[in-house]
């Protein structure tokens, strides 16, 4: 649902620990720190994470703490050319 209906924003990738990604983002002046289990989405994560320059986040406007950076049909992980890994642009 978040991938289809969530509002998009910019985030900063803070850390990656095994199957968890940690990221921060700001909505209406409030900063959020969140994590997401990506264990079932590993095929969408590039091997070389050093190429990541920016991260897109999708969140629910009524509950901004509910957020994702990766889904089955959407990726907020961007390379240096700011295109999403699956060829979608923001």
N, C-alpha and C positions, 0 to 999 in steps of 0.2 A: 504494500500500500504506500509506503514512504517513497519508493522509487517512482511510482505513478503519480502520486498526488502531493508529495512533499514540496515545500518551498526550497529553492536552491540558494546556497550561499557559499562563501569561501571559508576554508578551514586551513589549519596548519597541522601537518602530521608531526606528532611529538615523538612517538616511539612505536616500534614494532617488536613484540615479544611472542615468538612462536606463532600462534594462531590469533593473536589479538593485535589490533591497531588502536593506538591512542591518538586522539586529535582534539584540537581546541577550535572554537569558533565563537563569534559574537552575534547576538540578535538583540536589536534595540538597546544597545549599550550594556547588555549583560553577557559576560563571558562564560561559556560552557566548556567543560572538559568531559569527553566521552570516550568509550571504547566500544569496539565491535569485534565479535568473534567471526573470523573469515575462514575458518577451517573448511567449510563446504564450498568456498569460492576461490580456492587456491589457484585454479587454472586461469583466473582473471588477474592475478597479481604478478607483475613482472619479476623476473629473477633478480635483476639489478635494481634495487630500490633507490640507489643513489641518483638515478635519473629523474626522480620525482621532484618537481619544482613547486607544485601547487596541488591542493586537494579541494575538491568540491564536496559539499555536504548537502544532504536533503534532510529537512526536519519538518515537524508538524507545527504550523503557526500557533495553534492553541496550546502546544506543549513542546517548546523548542528543545527541551532536553531529550526528546525522543528523536534520534537522528541516526543516519547511516552515511558511509562513504563508499559502499560497494553493495551491489545486489546482483541477482541473476541476470537481469536485463539492463543494468545501468552501472556505470563506474564513474566515481568522482576522482579517481587517481589519474593525474595528468603528467605527461612527459614535458620535456623542455619546449616543445612546440605548442604546448597547451591544448593539444587534442586529447580526447579521452582514449583510453586504450582500445576501446571497441569501435573507434572511428566516429564517435558521436561528438559534436561540439556543444559547448554550453551556450 
